[in-house]
Amino acid sequence: MNSSGISYLILAVSRSCNLSCRYCYEGDGKRDAPLMTSKTALKALQLAASSGKPFNVQLSGGEPLLAAGTVFAVLECIRREALPATVALQTNGTLLDRETIKRLRGYAPLSIGVSVDGPPGLQESLRGGSAATYRGMKLLDEERVPFGVTAVVTALNVLKLHQLAMSLHGFSMVSGIALDLLVEKGGALGAGEDLRPGREELRAGVQKLLETLGVLNRERARPLGFRELGLVRKAFSCGPCTHYCAASTGGSLAVTPEGTLYPCTQTMDDPEFLLGSLDRPFSGCRNRGLVSAPAVEGECAGCILEGRCPGDCPSRIFYNRRHGGASICALYRTIADFCVQTGDVVL
């Protein structure tokens, strides 16, 4: 495989997880899956690095800290060989203790993201392990390590997103919130209930979140950012985007613990997106049909973001297209309307 286009390497160092998220796109069958060995991880790392061009590494799972040895082997390799790589770790936070955090801090700059869907009670009902997750964030705060929070938006928390912002207000080192709409794959399809947020509920939840962030940030030395607000602001200032993510241009590569290759983690185990293995990679384009697109085709006419929409995750478009749930359009349009109403942007 030609490595020249790998700008985003995703290492799923563990497909196992110590929580039971009700909507996980991995489904229920991965709890005892094998962990990625350091050998496999470093082989993938060298593939991405062989072009000599800068690239990003995302350490993910499952829960990546179940394979902490591999995580630190990757970090040490990047530092030892002075690879042109930035690194991010996405964790549920439950395995963060003071010693682990201090070790991670030694590999700065390292971006840390914690998966949190709401205040402790809601987090417990959706994912479990809420006390451990909030304890992990408290330790990050005490050790002065910046971190961001990513929330999966479902029907169960869409009207309570502002409560998540309020619950994070006490953490001085949290940098912001990112929202990932539900991917209708795996656990989301087998949950026995409709977890898709409705359009009007999504608009109402995002509006309340924006208003709450505005109030909280008047008191914070480190403002709570909002990723999607940043995307909309950029759309207004920079014009049309060319693609949503590296996967839509063939620039990303996700590696399973077994060394199997896919365009991104959300496509793992789907034979339609198989790209071979580290030992026998397929040649040719790596996006395998994950193309850039407006949030939802056919709904752009009259939208104030028409022609400059940030777009949507291509694998989410692929898996959600047949189910008719709320699209990211409602999220973007709510933010855009808010920006215009508050004078944040000028048309």
C-alpha positions as a printed NumPy array, in Angstrom:
array([[  0.   ,   0.   ,   0.   ],
       [  1.238,   3.472,  -0.878],
       [  1.72 ,   5.28 ,   2.424],
       [  2.065,   8.756,   0.945],
       [ -1.599,   9.596,   1.564],
       [ -1.872,   8.497,   5.2  ],
       [ -2.477,  11.676,   7.151],
       [ -4.607,  10.119,   9.898],
       [ -3.721,   6.767,  11.468],
       [ -6.256,   5.26 ,  13.856],
       [ -4.954,   2.488,  16.081],
       [ -7.79 ,   0.534,  17.692],
       [ -5.402,  -0.812,  20.309],
       [ -8.281,  -2.522,  22.115],
       [-11.631,  -3.689,  20.794],
       [-12.506,  -4.663,  24.366],
       [-14.197,  -2.222,  26.725],
       [-14.881,  -2.129,  30.447],
       [-18.2  ,  -0.289,  30.002],
       [-21.484,  -1.222,  28.321],
       [-22.588,   1.749,  26.245],
       [-26.126,   1.129,  25.029],
       [-25.481,   2.421,  21.512],
       [-21.884,   1.4  ,  20.818],
       [-21.364,   0.813,  17.091],
       [-19.046,  -2.055,  18.032],
       [-22.008,  -4.009,  19.404],
       [-21.787,  -6.437,  22.341],
       [-19.394,  -9.019,  20.967],
       [-16.055,  -7.328,  21.582],
       [-15.752,  -7.235,  25.356],
       [-13.151, -10.013,  25.453],
       [-11.484,  -9.259,  22.117],
       [ -7.685,  -9.461,  21.914],
       [ -5.548,  -6.388,  22.474],
       [ -3.199,  -4.934,  19.885],
       [  0.4  ,  -5.919,  20.444],
       [  3.171,  -3.345,  20.406],
       [  4.61 ,  -5.122,  17.348],
       [  1.42 ,  -4.583,  15.355],
       [  1.076,  -0.979,  16.489],
       [  4.66 ,  -0.089,  15.597],
       [  4.331,  -1.766,  12.197],
       [  1.307,   0.417,  11.454],
       [  3.153,   3.454,  12.755],
       [  6.103,   2.831,  10.475],
       [  3.768,   2.425,   7.488],
       [  2.288,   5.881,   8.104],
       [  5.7  ,   7.408,   8.821],
       [  7.438,   5.963,   5.771],
       [  6.419,   8.894,   3.558],
       [  8.2  ,  11.346,   5.855],
       [  5.151,  13.604,   5.851],
       [  3.375,  14.798,   9.044],
       [  0.466,  12.659,  10.202],
       [ -1.937,  12.31 ,  13.111],
       [ -2.282,   9.243,  15.325],
       [ -5.529,   8.495,  17.155],
       [ -5.32 ,   5.88 ,  19.939],
       [ -8.782,   4.456,  20.341],
       [-10.817,   1.39 ,  21.156],
       [-12.897,  -0.059,  22.765],
       [-11.047,   1.365,  25.713],
       [ -7.425,   1.994,  24.697],
       [ -6.047,   2.059,  28.241],
       [ -6.869,  -1.629,  28.538],
       [ -3.819,  -1.892,  26.268],
       [ -1.791,   0.708,  28.153],
       [  1.491,  -1.037,  27.336],
       [  0.845,  -0.634,  23.617],
       [ -0.275,   2.979,  24.087],
       [  3.003,   3.878,  25.789],
       [  5.031,   1.881,  23.25 ],
       [  3.536,   4.013,  20.476],
       [  4.197,   7.248,  22.368],
       [  7.777,   6.199,  23.106],
       [  8.434,   5.218,  19.479],
       [  7.183,   8.567,  18.2  ],
       [  9.41 ,  10.426,  20.654],
       [ 12.476,   8.209,  20.211],
       [ 12.393,   8.363,  16.417],
       [ 11.243,  12.004,  16.305],
       [  8.383,  11.058,  13.979],
       [  6.38 ,  13.996,  12.536],
       [  3.224,  12.878,  14.317],
       [  0.67 ,  14.448,  16.593],
       [ -1.13 ,  12.066,  18.95 ],
       [ -4.599,  11.955,  20.498],
       [ -5.988,   9.487,  23.028],
       [ -9.751,   8.913,  23.268],
       [-10.699,   7.203,  26.533],
       [-13.721,   6.666,  28.736],
       [-11.583,   7.936,  31.609],
       [-12.294,   5.088,  34.   ],
       [ -8.718,   3.765,  34.025],
       [ -7.04 ,   7.125,  34.512],
       [ -5.1  ,   7.201,  37.767],
       [ -2.514,   9.72 ,  38.897],
       [  0.469,   7.615,  37.804],
       [ -0.964,   7.025,  34.312],
       [ -1.776,  10.711,  33.895],
       [  1.735,  11.746,  34.909],
       [  3.202,   9.3  ,  32.386],
       [  0.908,  10.604,  29.66 ],
       [  1.835,  14.192,  30.516],
       [  5.466,  13.277,  29.904],
       [  4.657,  12.771,  26.22 ],
       [  3.211,  16.234,  25.667],
       [  1.892,  17.527,  23.4  ],
       [ -0.713,  14.767,  23.634],
       [ -4.412,  15.498,  23.165],
       [ -6.702,  13.648,  25.568],
       [-10.409,  13.214,  24.922],
       [-12.877,  11.735,  27.389],
       [-16.192,  10.2  ,  26.315],
       [-18.95 ,  11.71 ,  28.481],
       [-22.607,  11.902,  27.525],
       [-24.053,  13.789,  30.469],
       [-23.886,  14.517,  34.209],
       [-23.057,  11.553,  36.461],
       [-26.562,  10.103,  36.742],
       [-27.196,  10.183,  33.008],
       [-23.668,   8.976,  32.246],
       [-24.29 ,   5.991,  34.521],
       [-27.493,   5.009,  32.748],
       [-25.991,   5.371,  29.268],
       [-22.464,   4.022,  29.694],
       [-21.905,   2.917,  33.292],
       [-18.774,   3.638,  35.327],
       [-19.718,   7.29 ,  35.804],
       [-17.99 ,   7.649,  39.175],
       [-14.72 ,   6.386,  37.691],
       [-15.054,   8.631,  34.617],
       [-15.671,  11.754,  36.675],
       [-12.864,  10.762,  39.036],
       [-10.531,  10.455,  36.043],
       [-11.473,  13.958,  34.874],
       [-10.897,  15.285,  38.381],
       [ -7.394,  13.8  ,  38.364],
       [ -6.677,  15.355,  34.963],
       [ -7.797,  18.663,  36.426],
       [ -5.627,  18.292,  39.516],
       [ -2.596,  17.402,  37.385],
       [ -3.25 ,  20.411,  35.126],
       [ -3.647,  18.285,  32.003],
       [ -5.994,  19.765,  29.357],
       [ -8.695,  17.493,  27.973],
       [-11.754,  17.649,  25.767],
       [-15.087,  15.859,  26.033],
       [-16.957,  14.046,  23.268],
       [-20.636,  13.171,  23.708],
       [-22.697,  10.777,  21.62 ],
       [-26.077,  12.417,  20.985],
       [-29.093,  10.129,  21.288],
       [-32.768,  10.48 ,  22.119],
       [-31.791,   9.81 ,  25.73 ],
       [-29.578,  12.861,  26.221],
       [-30.39 ,  15.293,  23.406],
       [-32.503,  17.569,  25.617],
       [-29.946,  17.422,  28.426],
       [-26.809,  18.545,  26.599],
       [-26.79 ,  21.769,  28.603],
       [-26.589,  19.67 ,  31.761],
       [-23.372,  18.146,  30.439],
       [-21.923,  21.648,  30.028],
       [-22.976,  22.53 ,  33.559],
       [-21.41 ,  19.361,  34.96 ],
       [-18.108,  20.245,  33.269],
       [-18.083,  23.818,  34.543],
       [-16.203,  22.789,  37.687],
       [-13.262,  21.388,  35.692],
       [-10.836,  24.171,  34.892],
       [ -8.786,  22.124,  32.401],
       [-11.605,  20.97 ,  30.136],
       [-11.224,  22.678,  26.765],
       [-14.579,  21.983,  25.185],
       [-17.361,  19.708,  24.009],
       [-17.753,  17.85 ,  20.709],
       [-20.979,  16.178,  19.637],
       [-21.142,  12.919,  17.682],
       [-24.59 ,  11.986,  16.426],
       [-25.565,   8.363,  16.898],
       [-24.183,   5.93 ,  14.307],
       [-26.918,   3.432,  13.481],
       [-24.758,   0.341,  13.565],
       [-24.033,  -2.383,  16.118],
       [-25.525,  -1.701,  19.531],
       [-27.676,   1.171,  18.275],
       [-29.621,  -1.253,  16.075],
       [-29.992,  -3.95 ,  18.713],
       [-30.933,  -1.794,  21.681],
       [-34.635,  -2.612,  21.468],
       [-35.572,   1.081,  21.479],
       [-35.335,   3.981,  19.064],
       [-32.271,   5.908,  20.155],
       [-32.318,   8.388,  17.269],
       [-32.79 ,  12.01 ,  18.334],
       [-35.63 ,  13.772,  16.544],
       [-35.009,  16.918,  14.537],
       [-36.971,  19.273,  16.777],
       [-35.444,  17.735,  19.895],
       [-31.973,  18.166,  18.406],
       [-32.645,  21.811,  17.606],
       [-33.992,  22.465,  21.103],
       [-31.123,  20.643,  22.803],
       [-28.41 ,  22.419,  20.828],
       [-30.078,  25.816,  21.332],
       [-30.122,  25.286,  25.107],
       [-26.501,  24.109,  25.033],
       [-25.42 ,  27.257,  23.175],
       [-27.252,  29.491,  25.626],
       [-25.764,  27.645,  28.605],
       [-22.223,  27.841,  27.238],
       [-22.685,  31.572,  26.783],
       [-23.562,  31.985,  30.456],
       [-20.854,  29.652,  31.783],
       [-18.088,  31.153,  29.692],
       [-18.584,  34.582,  31.225],
       [-17.149,  33.114,  34.417],
       [-14.436,  30.819,  33.039],
       [-10.763,  31.658,  32.619],
       [-10.595,  28.827,  30.041],
       [-13.783,  29.039,  27.949],
       [-15.636,  25.842,  27.165],
       [-15.366,  25.447,  23.418],
       [-17.911,  23.749,  21.173],
       [-16.453,  21.931,  18.174],
       [-19.5  ,  22.228,  15.953],
       [-19.799,  25.946,  16.677],
       [-16.203,  26.276,  15.486],
       [-17.048,  24.385,  12.283],
       [-19.969,  26.687,  11.533],
       [-17.933,  29.824,  12.244],
       [-15.243,  28.528,   9.889],
       [-17.881,  27.841,   7.228],
       [-19.053,  31.442,   7.366],
       [-15.537,  32.876,   7.273],
       [-13.796,  30.488,   4.858],
       [-16.54 ,  29.428,   2.465],
       [-17.182,  25.888,   1.181],
       [-15.304,  23.013,   2.777],
       [-13.709,  20.426,   0.526],
       [-14.134,  17.418,   2.797],
       [-15.304,  16.551,   6.292],
       [-12.435,  14.318,   7.366],
       [ -9.409,  12.393,   6.139],
       [-11.503,   9.274,   5.511],
       [-13.456,  11.038,   2.764],
       [-10.27 ,  11.655,   0.773],
       [ -8.622,   8.302,   1.426],
       [ -6.208,   9.882,   3.877],
       [ -7.122,   7.864,   6.964],
       [ -6.345,   4.276,   7.891],
       [ -7.826,   2.37 ,  10.841],
       [ -5.978,  -0.689,  12.137],
       [ -7.605,  -3.409,  14.254],
       [ -5.677,  -5.34 ,  16.937],
       [ -5.269,  -8.165,  14.409],
       [ -3.734,  -5.786,  11.863],
       [ -6.756,  -5.628,   9.561],
       [ -7.241,  -2.338,   7.714],
       [-10.32 ,  -0.15 ,   7.182],
       [-10.891,   3.508,   6.27 ],
       [-12.064,   4.418,   9.808],
       [-13.102,   2.758,  13.056],
       [-16.819,   3.015,  12.307],
       [-16.355,   0.792,   9.252],
       [-14.383,  -1.922,  11.038],
       [-15.726,  -5.457,  10.482],
       [-17.742,  -4.341,   7.475],
       [-16.5  ,  -6.405,   4.502],
       [-17.593,  -3.643,   2.134],
       [-14.801,  -1.457,   3.503],
       [-12.041,  -4.009,   4.04 ],
       [ -8.63 ,  -2.735,   2.897],
       [ -6.602,  -5.867,   3.549],
       [ -4.09 ,  -6.23 ,   6.354],
       [ -0.746,  -4.829,   7.395],
       [  0.863,  -7.912,   5.876],
       [ -1.263,  -7.858,   2.719],
       [ -2.727,  -4.404,   2.145],
       [ -4.905,  -3.735,  -0.859],
       [ -3.668,  -1.205,  -3.395],
       [ -5.616,   1.764,  -4.625],
       [ -7.93 ,   4.33 ,  -3.042],
       [ -8.534,   4.029,   0.68 ],
       [-11.886,   5.792,   1.045],
       [-13.862,   2.854,  -0.478],
       [-16.975,   4.938,  -1.061],
       [-16.716,   7.262,   1.955],
       [-17.03 ,  10.522,   0.066],
       [-17.548,  14.101,   1.174],
       [-21.134,  15.283,   1.007],
       [-23.427,  17.975,   2.354],
       [-25.062,  17.016,   5.62 ],
       [-28.091,  15.612,   3.772],
       [-28.443,  15.868,   0.02 ],
       [-31.657,  17.519,  -1.122],
       [-32.145,  19.585,   2.041],
       [-29.737,  22.424,   1.244],
       [-32.054,  24.761,  -0.681],
       [-32.722,  27.876,   1.351],
       [-30.33 ,  26.977,   4.172],
       [-28.043,  29.845,   5.194],
       [-25.175,  27.348,   5.052],
       [-25.944,  26.352,   1.468],
       [-22.682,  26.063,  -0.454],
       [-20.522,  26.218,   2.68 ],
       [-21.889,  23.455,   4.897],
       [-19.238,  21.704,   7.039],
       [-20.705,  18.39 ,   5.869],
       [-21.11 ,  15.186,   7.814],
       [-19.074,  12.149,   8.783],
       [-19.12 ,   9.983,   5.62 ],
       [-19.432,   6.675,   7.471],
       [-22.312,   8.067,   9.535],
       [-24.026,   9.118,   6.294],
       [-23.513,   5.596,   4.949],
       [-24.947,   3.772,   7.977],
       [-27.728,   6.232,   8.819],
       [-29.038,   6.899,   5.335],
       [-31.618,   4.093,   5.379],
       [-33.144,   4.828,   8.785],
       [-34.329,   8.426,   8.489],
       [-33.139,   9.723,  11.87 ],
       [-32.323,  13.334,  12.609],
       [-29.487,  14.535,  10.459],
       [-26.679,  16.825,  11.392],
       [-28.496,  19.518,   9.374],
       [-30.642,  20.365,  12.389],
       [-27.518,  20.785,  14.499],
       [-25.709,  23.027,  11.996],
       [-28.772,  25.119,  11.198],
       [-29.471,  25.761,  14.867],
       [-25.904,  26.912,  15.415],
       [-25.945,  29.064,  12.268],
       [-29.213,  30.724,  13.282],
       [-27.807,  31.352,  16.76 ],
       [-24.639,  32.91 ,  15.309],
       [-26.657,  35.271,  13.123],
       [-29.085,  36.203,  15.894],
       [-26.305,  36.977,  18.363],
       [-24.207,  38.885,  15.832],
       [-21.449,  36.309,  16.03 ],
       [-21.388,  36.241,  12.22 ],
       [-22.609,  38.704,   9.629],
       [-24.165,  37.453,   6.418]])
